[in-house]
Amino acid sequence: MPITAKLDEFGRPAWIAAMILGFVVWWPVGLSILAFLIWSGRMGCGHHYGHWNWKMERMQRKMDWMRSKMAGSGFGPSSGNRAFDDYRAETLRRLEEEQREFREFLERLRFAKDKTEFDQFMAERRNRPQPDAPTQN
């Protein structure tokens, strides 16, 4: 498991501790960890769409972990109450559907942002003055 994934499991305090340790060992190490934290959006700095995707993936990992714990502890597929089991299954289905819709929304948002930036680039490129063609003597 990569060190970044391991530190992500422990959360923000682990990253802060790693950064401080990096400064103590050798200041460029601490500075590079700080730059990585800001660039990757792990500290909530900046405006990153990937930050939301990371949060969704983290939530999915936690939900999968909860399901595995429930299955192993006797809370498996059936609670003995059919009405409750039906309600739980419907709620989980609805939550998974909402999660899928939210991911699709984020994709559409990213696409719209990319399209807007591309259209702006093309408009600027079309409107910039053309350099005079070199004359042949």
Backbone bond lengths (Angstrom), bond angles and torsions (degrees), N, CA, C in turn:
res aa  C-N    CA-C-N  psi(-1)  N-CA   C-N-CA  omega(-1)  CA-C   N-CA-C  phi
1 M - - - 1.459 - - 1.532 107.74 -
2 P 1.341 117.58 129.13 1.465 120.22 179.24 1.526 111.27 -62.34
3 I 1.316 114.77 153.57 1.470 120.54 -177.92 1.528 111.08 -62.35
4 T 1.349 117.10 -33.90 1.467 118.58 -179.78 1.520 111.09 -65.51
5 A 1.326 116.79 -39.60 1.472 119.65 178.84 1.525 110.48 -66.22
6 K 1.317 116.47 -38.96 1.473 120.33 179.36 1.532 109.92 -64.86
7 L 1.329 117.33 -44.42 1.467 120.14 179.01 1.526 111.20 -67.41
8 D 1.344 117.38 -33.79 1.462 120.41 177.20 1.519 111.67 -63.75
9 E 1.339 116.60 -32.87 1.462 119.49 177.83 1.529 111.14 -62.66
10 F 1.337 116.30 -37.38 1.459 120.25 -179.57 1.525 112.60 -82.27
11 G 1.320 116.26 -18.49 1.459 120.88 174.66 1.515 113.96 91.90
12 R 1.316 114.54 -164.87 1.458 123.08 -174.80 1.529 113.66 -59.21
13 P 1.347 120.00 -41.11 1.474 118.70 -179.96 1.528 113.03 -59.05
14 A 1.324 117.82 -35.50 1.464 120.19 178.80 1.524 110.59 -66.17
15 W 1.323 116.91 -39.88 1.464 120.09 178.09 1.530 111.11 -65.24
16 I 1.323 115.91 -40.84 1.475 119.52 179.12 1.520 109.95 -64.23
17 A 1.335 116.63 -43.17 1.469 120.41 178.36 1.527 110.77 -62.00
18 A 1.326 117.31 -41.70 1.469 120.65 178.80 1.528 110.74 -63.80
19 M 1.327 116.61 -39.51 1.458 120.13 179.31 1.532 110.62 -65.39
20 I 1.325 117.07 -45.47 1.471 120.57 179.75 1.524 109.99 -63.01
21 L 1.334 116.86 -43.96 1.462 120.63 177.19 1.525 110.48 -60.06
22 G 1.333 116.55 -39.51 1.458 120.23 177.63 1.527 111.83 -62.32
23 F 1.335 117.25 -40.16 1.462 120.10 176.88 1.527 111.24 -65.77
24 V 1.327 116.37 -37.15 1.467 119.84 -179.67 1.529 110.48 -67.90
25 V 1.331 116.91 -43.31 1.458 120.61 -178.06 1.531 110.47 -67.33
26 W 1.344 116.23 -53.69 1.459 120.91 -179.18 1.516 106.92 -163.20
27 W 1.302 118.54 123.24 1.461 121.65 -168.50 1.525 114.68 -56.97
28 P 1.343 121.70 -34.20 1.478 118.69 177.19 1.536 112.87 -64.12
29 V 1.330 117.41 -30.05 1.464 119.77 177.62 1.530 109.48 -65.19
30 G 1.333 116.02 -47.69 1.464 119.80 178.25 1.515 111.80 -61.43
31 L 1.315 116.83 -39.64 1.459 121.10 179.72 1.530 110.93 -66.28
32 S 1.327 117.08 -39.44 1.466 119.26 179.00 1.530 110.86 -68.68
33 I 1.323 118.18 -36.51 1.469 120.31 176.20 1.518 109.64 -65.05
34 L 1.317 117.56 -42.50 1.462 121.37 177.73 1.530 110.77 -60.06
35 A 1.328 116.80 -45.09 1.468 120.33 178.90 1.524 110.72 -62.57
36 F 1.322 116.99 -40.98 1.474 120.55 178.22 1.526 110.73 -63.15
37 L 1.319 117.13 -42.21 1.460 120.70 -179.39 1.525 111.14 -62.69
38 I 1.303 116.51 -42.59 1.467 119.82 179.85 1.525 110.09 -69.81
39 W 1.324 117.38 -44.82 1.466 121.59 -177.81 1.522 111.79 -63.67
40 S 1.329 117.32 -41.06 1.466 120.37 -175.73 1.525 112.75 -80.44
41 G 1.328 117.95 -11.67 1.456 120.84 -179.69 1.517 113.41 81.97
42 R 1.313 117.95 9.97 1.460 120.45 -178.34 1.528 112.68 -69.27
43 M 1.312 117.33 -20.01 1.462 119.52 -179.80 1.526 111.74 -102.05
44 G 1.310 117.45 6.20 1.457 120.75 178.80 1.517 112.77 78.39
45 C 1.318 117.37 16.10 1.459 121.24 179.45 1.527 109.05 -92.35
46 G 1.285 116.32 145.01 1.449 120.45 175.89 1.517 112.26 81.04
47 H 1.315 115.23 -175.24 1.464 122.16 -176.09 1.520 107.66 -121.15
48 H 1.322 116.60 94.50 1.462 121.17 -176.44 1.517 109.99 -120.09
49 Y 1.330 115.63 127.89 1.458 118.98 173.78 1.515 109.91 -71.80
50 G 1.333 116.87 -28.66 1.452 120.89 179.18 1.514 112.59 -63.92
51 H 1.320 116.00 -23.68 1.462 120.17 178.94 1.519 110.21 -61.10
52 W 1.319 117.63 -42.75 1.467 120.63 179.40 1.511 110.47 -68.13
53 N 1.309 116.46 -38.72 1.454 119.84 178.07 1.525 110.03 -62.88
54 W 1.332 116.79 -41.54 1.457 121.55 177.84 1.526 110.30 -61.64
55 K 1.327 116.80 -42.47 1.464 120.09 178.79 1.521 111.33 -64.01
56 M 1.332 117.24 -40.10 1.458 120.60 178.80 1.529 110.53 -65.04
57 E 1.322 116.96 -42.02 1.461 119.81 178.99 1.524 110.63 -65.33
58 R 1.323 116.48 -39.15 1.468 120.78 177.58 1.524 110.49 -63.27
59 M 1.330 117.09 -43.26 1.449 120.76 177.95 1.527 110.40 -63.14
60 Q 1.331 116.92 -39.68 1.459 120.27 178.53 1.523 110.82 -63.22
61 R 1.338 117.30 -42.35 1.466 120.32 177.75 1.523 110.63 -60.51
62 K 1.332 116.43 -42.03 1.464 119.82 179.79 1.524 111.40 -65.85
63 M 1.338 117.09 -40.06 1.463 120.04 177.63 1.532 110.69 -64.13
64 D 1.328 117.17 -41.67 1.460 120.43 177.75 1.523 110.97 -63.37
65 W 1.337 116.49 -40.01 1.454 120.85 177.93 1.525 110.49 -62.65
66 M 1.344 116.99 -43.88 1.465 120.69 179.13 1.529 110.43 -62.34
67 R 1.323 116.72 -42.33 1.470 119.35 179.00 1.518 111.06 -61.28
68 S 1.342 116.57 -42.24 1.462 119.08 -179.41 1.526 110.88 -66.59
69 K 1.332 117.51 -37.62 1.468 120.52 177.69 1.521 111.03 -67.49
70 M 1.319 116.71 -40.69 1.461 119.96 179.39 1.519 111.02 -65.59
71 A 1.315 116.96 -39.02 1.461 120.18 -178.97 1.525 110.60 -68.34
72 G 1.330 117.51 -35.16 1.456 120.47 -178.32 1.510 114.72 -83.08
73 S 1.320 118.80 -12.26 1.466 120.28 -174.30 1.523 113.48 -106.77
74 G 1.308 117.74 14.52 1.456 119.30 179.01 1.515 113.73 91.60
75 F 1.327 117.64 -3.82 1.462 121.17 176.83 1.517 110.32 -92.28
76 G 1.315 117.12 20.50 1.446 123.41 -173.21 1.508 115.35 -48.52
77 P 1.293 116.04 -144.34 1.454 121.09 -172.09 1.525 114.28 -62.94
78 S 1.313 117.92 -27.44 1.460 118.32 -175.75 1.524 110.70 -126.95
79 S 1.338 115.02 135.44 1.465 119.73 176.73 1.526 111.01 -96.32
80 G 1.318 117.24 -6.98 1.454 121.07 -176.06 1.520 111.99 96.27
81 N 1.307 117.64 -13.40 1.459 123.27 178.19 1.523 107.27 -113.55
82 R 1.308 116.29 106.62 1.459 120.79 -173.96 1.530 112.08 -63.07
83 A 1.331 117.98 -38.10 1.471 120.57 179.84 1.527 110.18 -63.39
84 F 1.329 115.87 -42.74 1.464 119.00 178.86 1.520 110.84 -66.69
85 D 1.333 117.19 -41.97 1.463 120.53 178.56 1.520 111.22 -59.65
86 D 1.335 117.17 -41.82 1.460 121.21 177.66 1.533 110.48 -63.68
87 Y 1.320 116.37 -43.84 1.470 121.10 178.96 1.530 110.19 -61.90
88 R 1.339 116.82 -45.46 1.467 121.16 -179.15 1.526 110.47 -63.04
89 A 1.331 116.22 -44.02 1.462 119.59 179.88 1.531 110.93 -63.08
90 E 1.326 117.04 -42.28 1.470 120.91 179.27 1.532 110.69 -65.23
91 T 1.320 116.94 -41.84 1.469 120.77 179.39 1.525 110.70 -63.72
92 L 1.322 117.42 -45.24 1.461 120.67 178.09 1.527 111.06 -62.69
93 R 1.330 117.20 -41.24 1.459 120.49 177.90 1.529 110.64 -61.61
94 R 1.345 115.79 -43.67 1.462 120.37 -179.49 1.530 110.82 -64.51
95 L 1.342 117.14 -42.27 1.463 120.31 179.25 1.529 111.60 -64.54
96 E 1.320 116.71 -40.38 1.457 119.62 177.76 1.527 111.21 -65.72
97 E 1.326 116.89 -36.87 1.468 121.25 176.57 1.529 110.73 -64.79
98 E 1.334 116.29 -43.52 1.466 119.65 178.34 1.514 110.86 -63.94
99 Q 1.328 116.99 -38.33 1.459 120.58 178.08 1.527 110.02 -63.58
100 R 1.332 117.33 -43.55 1.458 121.12 178.71 1.528 110.66 -62.18
101 E 1.339 116.76 -43.96 1.465 120.62 179.19 1.523 110.75 -62.96
102 F 1.335 117.32 -38.74 1.467 120.04 179.61 1.524 110.91 -66.50
103 R 1.331 116.99 -40.29 1.470 119.51 176.83 1.526 110.83 -62.65
104 E 1.336 116.83 -41.17 1.467 120.25 177.06 1.525 110.81 -63.11
105 F 1.337 116.97 -38.98 1.460 121.31 177.47 1.531 109.91 -61.44
106 L 1.339 117.04 -44.80 1.458 119.94 179.10 1.527 111.09 -62.35
107 E 1.325 117.04 -39.21 1.464 120.06 176.94 1.525 111.36 -62.06
108 R 1.343 116.49 -44.88 1.471 119.76 178.31 1.529 110.39 -63.16
109 L 1.328 116.99 -38.29 1.462 121.32 178.80 1.522 110.60 -63.75
110 R 1.332 116.71 -44.61 1.466 120.40 177.82 1.520 110.80 -62.26
111 F 1.338 116.37 -43.53 1.463 120.56 -179.91 1.527 110.36 -61.94
112 A 1.336 117.16 -44.46 1.469 120.63 -179.45 1.529 110.21 -62.65
113 K 1.326 117.39 -41.47 1.464 121.10 179.10 1.523 110.15 -64.03
114 D 1.336 116.51 -46.11 1.464 120.07 178.87 1.525 111.26 -61.34
115 K 1.325 116.90 -42.59 1.462 121.04 -179.58 1.522 110.57 -64.33
116 T 1.328 117.14 -42.67 1.461 120.87 179.09 1.527 110.81 -61.50
117 E 1.345 116.29 -45.63 1.462 119.80 179.33 1.527 110.98 -63.44
118 F 1.329 117.36 -40.62 1.461 120.32 179.65 1.518 110.82 -66.52
119 D 1.330 117.49 -44.20 1.465 120.85 178.48 1.525 110.99 -61.31
120 Q 1.337 116.98 -39.41 1.467 120.66 178.20 1.528 109.88 -64.66
121 F 1.332 117.08 -43.43 1.457 121.04 178.31 1.524 110.78 -59.75
122 M 1.324 116.97 -45.97 1.461 120.40 -178.72 1.526 111.25 -65.54
123 A 1.340 117.20 -38.47 1.463 120.10 178.86 1.529 110.29 -65.13
124 E 1.333 116.76 -42.78 1.468 120.06 177.95 1.518 110.62 -64.31
125 R 1.295 116.52 -38.68 1.460 120.48 -179.14 1.521 110.49 -67.20
126 R 1.344 117.16 -40.97 1.459 121.02 178.91 1.530 111.50 -66.76
127 N 1.321 117.44 -34.90 1.460 121.41 -173.61 1.524 114.33 -90.37
128 R 1.311 118.43 -5.58 1.464 118.64 -179.67 1.522 109.11 -75.09
129 P 1.319 116.94 147.75 1.474 119.54 -178.49 1.529 110.32 -66.74
130 Q 1.308 114.33 138.41 1.463 120.70 -179.90 1.534 108.37 -80.41
131 P 1.306 117.61 135.73 1.468 118.59 175.95 1.522 108.93 -68.32
132 D 1.310 114.49 145.47 1.467 119.01 179.79 1.532 109.29 -62.84
133 A 1.305 113.37 139.67 1.469 118.27 178.41 1.508 108.84 -68.57
134 P 1.320 117.47 138.12 1.471 119.41 -179.75 1.537 109.66 -65.65
135 T 1.293 115.39 137.37 1.462 119.97 178.98 1.512 108.76 -90.86
136 Q 1.322 115.21 141.69 1.471 119.84 178.99 1.522 108.62 -94.32
137 N 1.273 115.96 131.64 1.474 120.91 -179.75 1.481 111.35 -100.01
